[in-house]
Amino acid sequence: MNLTRLAHHHHPRPPHHELRQKSVFDSGDRHIGQLENLYVDDDRNLHFVDVVMSGFLGFGKKHHLVPVEAIAEESPGAVTLTVDQQTVESAPTLSNPHDAPDDDLQRAAREHCGLGAVHSEP
């Protein structure tokens, strides 16, 4: 599926709200990072989010691609995922978070989070 990174002055199509800069919690309510980028289709339907996790003392920042279906709950300042910290840490990483993920990376992220492939209509 052809995706683009949503510009900061645009918002995803409902039912999702602005998610960027929110704290991210895993399924065990542990703070694991921050949500930085949103990846949408041509109709601004949200498909993936970029969860940024920092290493020791904030060094070694990594951008992990997480399917939107892994979001369990959205609150005013936070997002809670259906997966644990280890699953996010081992999720596919974005080498350049300003570029949208290609089909192979999208498929790998979905499979990694146990969501399988999503088939788009022709």
C-alpha positions in Angstrom: 0.0 0.0 0.0 1.3 3.4 -0.9 1.7 5.5 2.3 3.0 8.9 3.1 4.2 10.6 6.3 1.4 12.9 7.4 2.6 16.6 7.5 2.7 18.1 11.0 0.0 20.6 10.1 -2.4 17.8 8.9 -4.4 15.4 11.1 -5.4 11.8 10.5 -9.0 11.0 9.4 -11.4 10.2 12.3 -11.8 8.2 14.4 -8.1 8.9 15.2 -7.0 12.2 16.8 -3.7 13.9 16.8 -1.3 11.4 18.3 2.1 12.9 17.7 4.1 13.8 20.7 2.0 11.6 23.0 3.6 9.2 25.5 3.4 5.6 24.5 2.6 2.9 27.1 2.9 -0.9 26.4 0.3 -3.5 27.3 1.7 -3.6 30.9 1.2 0.2 31.4 5.0 0.8 31.2 6.1 4.1 29.5 8.2 3.0 26.5 8.5 6.0 24.3 6.9 8.7 22.3 4.8 8.8 19.2 6.5 10.9 16.5 5.2 10.3 13.0 2.0 9.1 11.4 1.8 7.2 8.1 -1.5 7.5 6.1 -2.9 6.5 2.7 -4.2 9.0 0.1 -7.4 9.5 2.0 -5.5 10.3 5.3 -6.6 7.0 6.9 -4.0 6.1 9.5 -2.2 2.8 9.0 1.1 3.0 11.0 2.7 5.1 13.8 6.3 5.7 14.6 7.2 4.9 18.2 10.5 6.5 19.2 12.4 4.7 22.0 15.6 6.0 23.5 18.5 4.0 24.7 20.5 4.5 27.9 20.4 8.2 29.0 18.5 9.1 25.8 21.2 8.0 23.4 20.6 5.5 20.6 17.1 6.8 19.6 15.3 4.3 17.4 12.1 4.7 15.3 9.9 1.6 15.4 7.0 1.0 12.9 3.8 -0.1 14.7 0.5 -0.8 13.0 -2.4 1.4 14.1 -4.3 -1.8 15.0 -1.9 -2.2 17.9 -3.3 0.9 19.6 -5.6 -0.2 22.4 -6.5 3.2 23.8 -6.0 6.9 23.0 -6.2 9.4 25.8 -5.5 13.1 25.9 -1.7 12.7 26.6 -1.0 9.1 25.9 -1.5 6.0 23.7 -1.6 2.5 25.1 -0.6 -0.4 22.9 -1.9 -4.0 22.8 1.8 -5.3 22.7 4.5 -5.3 25.3 7.8 -3.3 25.3 9.9 -6.2 24.0 7.6 -6.5 20.9 8.0 -2.8 20.1 11.7 -2.9 20.7 12.1 -5.7 18.3 9.7 -4.3 15.7 11.0 -3.2 12.3 12.9 0.1 12.5 12.6 3.1 10.1 16.0 4.0 8.7 14.5 7.4 7.7 11.3 8.3 9.6 10.6 11.1 7.1 10.1 8.6 4.4 7.0 6.4 4.4 7.6 2.6 4.9 7.6 0.5 1.8 5.4 -2.6 1.3 7.9 -5.0 2.7 8.4 -3.0 5.9 4.7 -2.6 6.3 4.2 -6.4 6.0 7.0 -7.1 8.4 5.6 -4.7 11.0 2.1 -6.3 10.8 3.4 -9.8 11.1 5.8 -8.9 13.9 2.9 -7.5 16.0 0.8 -10.6 15.2 -1.7 -8.8 12.9 -1.0 -10.5 9.6 -1.4 -8.9 6.3 -4.2 -6.5 5.5 -5.6 -6.9 2.0 -6.5 -3.8 0.2 -9.4 -3.7 -2.3 -8.5 -3.3 -6.0 
